[in-house]
Amino acid sequence: MYSKKEALFIKKEFWVAFASVYPRKWLLYDTKIKDVTFKFYVDNKKAQVLLDIEPKDEELRKVYFEKIESLKSILLEDYLSEAIFERNFYLENGKVISRIWIDKTGVSLNNKNTWGEIFKFFYETMDSFERFFYEYEDYIKDLETNT
């Protein structure tokens, strides 16, 4: 087990290393849709690339999720065949969001031997996710167009 300070150091070292291997500006929070964000996640058991849809307005969350869900076959066939869709995803704090994500298991933030694998997964998966988003963002953002 690591102390909090050691864990923070490892986490910082991980992200600095990732940025040096793949020096790129990612879309992440800059989707231009309030409370719709791309995220990287890594812990001691897995790595994930996430698209979180979390507007406070339940109806808005539903609309954005359904718009992306209407593109599910395209996302799965052309971009990310292992994407998981969850309309009602419960966070640890009890908040309900919608989430679309891809998992990579068998890797660990604390095992530097798996970092290269995580970096490659993050790069390839987020790149595909972003390409999908950019291709269909006008449709996703347009709340006048129904799913």
C-alpha positions in Angstrom: 0.0 0.0 0.0 1.1 3.5 -0.8 0.8 6.5 1.4 -1.5 9.3 0.1 1.6 11.3 -0.9 3.2 8.4 -2.7 -0.1 7.6 -4.5 -0.3 11.2 -5.7 3.3 11.1 -6.9 2.6 8.0 -8.9 -0.5 9.5 -10.4 1.3 12.7 -11.3 4.2 10.7 -12.8 1.7 8.6 -14.8 0.0 11.6 -16.4 3.3 13.4 -17.1 4.6 10.3 -18.8 1.4 9.9 -20.8 1.6 13.5 -22.0 5.2 13.1 -23.0 4.5 9.9 -25.0 1.3 11.3 -26.6 1.6 15.2 -26.5 -1.8 16.1 -27.8 -4.6 18.4 -26.8 -7.6 16.2 -26.2 -11.3 17.2 -26.5 -12.2 16.2 -22.9 -14.2 19.0 -21.3 -14.3 21.1 -24.5 -17.3 19.4 -26.2 -19.2 22.7 -26.3 -22.1 20.8 -24.7 -22.5 21.7 -21.0 -21.9 18.7 -18.7 -21.0 16.4 -21.6 -17.4 15.4 -21.2 -14.8 12.9 -22.3 -12.5 11.5 -19.5 -9.6 9.2 -19.0 -9.7 7.0 -15.9 -7.2 4.6 -14.5 -6.9 2.7 -11.2 -5.2 -0.4 -9.9 -7.4 -2.8 -11.9 -8.4 -1.1 -15.1 -8.2 1.8 -17.5 -11.3 3.5 -19.1 -12.1 6.0 -21.7 -15.5 7.6 -20.8 -18.1 9.9 -22.2 -20.1 11.2 -19.3 -23.5 12.9 -19.9 -24.5 14.6 -16.8 -26.7 17.6 -17.2 -28.7 18.4 -14.1 -31.8 18.5 -16.2 -32.9 14.9 -16.4 -34.7 15.4 -19.7 -31.6 17.0 -21.3 -29.5 14.1 -20.1 -32.0 11.7 -21.6 -32.1 13.6 -25.0 -28.2 13.7 -25.3 -27.9 10.0 -24.4 -30.7 9.0 -26.8 -29.1 11.0 -29.6 -25.8 9.2 -29.1 -27.5 5.9 -28.6 -29.3 6.3 -32.0 -25.7 6.3 -33.5 -24.8 3.2 -31.5 -24.4 0.8 -34.5 -22.1 3.3 -36.2 -20.0 3.8 -33.1 -19.7 0.1 -32.6 -19.1 -0.9 -36.2 -16.9 2.0 -37.3 -15.1 3.3 -34.2 -15.3 1.4 -30.9 -16.7 -2.2 -31.1 -16.5 -2.7 -27.3 -18.3 0.5 -26.2 -20.7 0.0 -23.3 -23.8 2.2 -23.1 -25.5 2.8 -19.7 -28.5 5.2 -19.6 -28.6 5.3 -15.8 -25.1 4.9 -14.4 -24.8 5.4 -10.6 -21.7 7.2 -9.3 -20.4 6.4 -5.9 -22.0 9.5 -4.5 -25.4 8.3 -5.7 -25.6 10.8 -8.6 -27.2 9.3 -11.8 -25.5 10.1 -15.1 -25.5 8.5 -18.5 -22.2 7.0 -19.6 -20.6 5.4 -22.6 -17.3 3.8 -22.0 -14.6 1.3 -23.0 -12.7 -0.8 -20.5 -9.2 -2.2 -20.5 -8.6 -4.7 -17.7 -5.5 -6.3 -16.5 -3.6 -3.0 -16.2 -2.7 -1.0 -13.1 -1.7 2.6 -12.4 0.8 1.2 -9.8 2.5 -1.2 -12.2 4.8 0.8 -14.5 5.2 -2.3 -16.7 1.6 -1.7 -17.9 1.8 2.0 -18.5 2.7 1.6 -22.2 -0.3 -0.6 -22.7 -2.5 2.0 -20.9 -1.1 4.9 -22.9 -1.7 3.0 -26.2 -5.2 2.2 -25.1 -5.9 5.8 -24.0 -4.5 7.2 -27.3 -6.2 4.8 -29.7 -9.6 4.7 -27.9 -9.9 8.4 -27.2 -8.8 9.2 -30.7 -11.6 7.0 -32.1 -14.1 8.4 -29.7 -13.2 12.0 -30.6 -13.3 11.2 -34.4 -16.8 9.8 -33.8 -17.9 12.8 -31.9 -16.5 15.3 -34.4 -18.2 13.5 -37.2 -21.7 13.6 -35.5 -21.4 16.6 -33.2 -23.8 18.8 -35.2 -26.5 16.2 -34.8 -25.7 15.5 -31.2 -25.7 19.2 -30.3 -28.9 20.0 -32.3 -31.7 19.7 -29.8 -34.3 20.5 -32.4 -33.5 17.3 -34.3 -35.2 14.3 -32.6 -33.6 10.9 -32.4 
